[in-house]
Amino acid sequence: MTAASVRLAAGLTSPAWRVALTPVLASEGFADLAAFLEEEQASGAEVLPPPEQVFAAFNAVAPADVRVVILGQDPYPTPGHAHGLAFSYRGDGSLPRSLANILREVAEDLGAAPPAGRGDLGAWAEQGVLLLNTVLTVRAGEAGSHRRKGWEALTEAVLAHLAARPEPLVFLLWGGDARKRRSLLGTRHVVLEAGHPSPLSIRHFRGCKHFSAANAALAPAYIDWVAL
């Protein structure tokens, strides 16, 4: 590993995930990704989320505890919004529009609304939901700016590792970037696909009923999607 890749990987504090992802973390592609991110910062670009939060989704849920994977695109590009859990928001302002659409779907699907104004999805992570983006960083103000820089190899390794587990999991693939990874998941798991919850594609997300479908697949266990 290069010095840059060691610095980047230092944010991944989960021992189990570090073991599972060792081949990726030690790869030339990860070294190139780490160098790119340091070049971004050296140029004065703001990289989101902050370095200590990039791997927050993995640090929140160990591989053996994952029951549901929500896979999206890349972090919110607005400073102060992204904190490492896909779609989650810990600010005190208006909810990001994608998140507002997600929570509206929860309410319409389950007939019960999450607390108004709350956007921190940490309670989902605590129940075994891996809130994962296909790409884990973004340049502030430029959605999609860190695509094809190396994150996809790590994401695909994560999906392959989870898909190899013997017990069925539930994968929610939201948006084109996520749906392209369908082939990695085999046929043993429950895989639900929809458009991204962004306002630009909401017509392909609204009414997907993924939350009730996920709970039906997990029965008699379930995720309390309303608890935030």
PyMOL commands that set and color helices and strands:
alter all, ss='L'
color gray80, all
select helices_A, chain A and resi 3-9+15-20+22-25+28-42+51-53+56-60+63-65+97-110+122-126+151-163+176-179+182-185+202-204+210-218
alter helices_A, ss='H'
color red, helices_A
select strands_A, chain A and resi 47-48+68-72+129-133+138-139+170-174+190-194
alter strands_A, ss='S'
color yellow, strands_A
deselect
rebuild
show_as cartoon
